[in-house]
Structures are given as C-alpha cells and as structure tokens.
Amino acid sequence: MSTKLESETFAGKTFQSWKDQAAKAGLVLRAPDGINPGGFPENIWSQIRLFRRNIAITKDHKKIITNMSRQLVTIKDEKGRPTKKEFLTYQGYWSGKTYKGEEYQANFEIGKYMKPKIVHNGNIRYDPKTGDPIGNEKTLSGQEIVYEIEVPKSKTERKRLVDEIIGDNNFPEQIHYYYEW
C-alpha cells in the first residue's frame, strides 16, 4: 500500500485482502491492463489508481465525511450460530490542493471491505503421464463483505465513536445519517 490514507479505505483494504488471499492460495495477481483481467477486480483497481493519483498531487489533506450509516448485519459467532450486530460505515472524500491552488478530491468509504473466497479450482487440468495437476489447485471466487466498526451498545459510547470519526474538519449537520436494515 502506498499511504496510510489508502490503507483505511474500502478500495485499499479490498486490494490488500485480494493480495493476501492470493498469496494463501499460491496465486500471483497482476494489474488489469484492459486486455488481460490480471486477477484484481477492475473497479477496485481503478479506485486505487485514482485515489493514489489525487493524493500524490495534493497536500494538506482534509477528510470530509458526507454520509454515515448504521447497518444491522448477521454474522456467525464462535459456535457458528447467526447473530445480529450493528456496524458503522461512512463515506466522503479527501480534499487537498495542488501547488497551483487547485482543489482535488479522492472519494473513500471506510468501515467495510470485500474479501475473496479461496475455492478448489474446478477447471484444473492434469498431466496425462504423471497425473500431477497443471496449474494451481485453488483459485479465488466469490466475495464476502467484512465489516470493521462495530457500534457500541451504550448511547454515550456510540456518540463518542461518531464524534471521534467526524473530527474537527466536518460539520455534523451537513452529514447524511442512514440506518439500514
């Protein structure tokens, strides 16, 4: 990852999770080049490139939050039973100015990311002479959403969490709040 700013975002964490899962499966992913998909999702790769470009050409970055949402998510506990928990995600943009004074923005989403699943490669071929597999026995297929910011049960702790995320650069009355079921 190139920056701390990038490593917090949906695209940055999704990108890193694809790299980690590919390493676990013994795969090597390349950047998509328009002809060959390369392995990384095209939309994530495009978001990463745009984010890196905008952050590289600007300075004095400000994190502007436009939307926050609380989501009720069903996850499995240690025993495999489904339980419902509330998670927080928020969207906005990093704003900065170039050396010419032009303002650029890089969108972000924080609080969740996509993690690919490692599955058995159903299209694997075998060497007819030795019976050994040609290529990798595992591949990446499908994705799951991983939520990161669990909302505390206590009202005061929830308020403290939201205030901490909003910080000094934002106006709370300009943020759109959502509660999704």
Secondary structure, 3 states (H helix, E strand, C coil): CCCHHHHHCHHHHHHHHHHHHHHHHCCCCECCCCCCCCECCHHHHHHHHHHHHHHHHCEEEEEEEEEEEEEEEEEECCCCCEEEEEEEEEEEEEEEECCCCCEEEEEEEECEEEEEEEEECCCCEECCCCCCEECCCEEEEEEEEEECEECCCCHHHHHHHHHHHHCCCCCHHHCEEEEEC
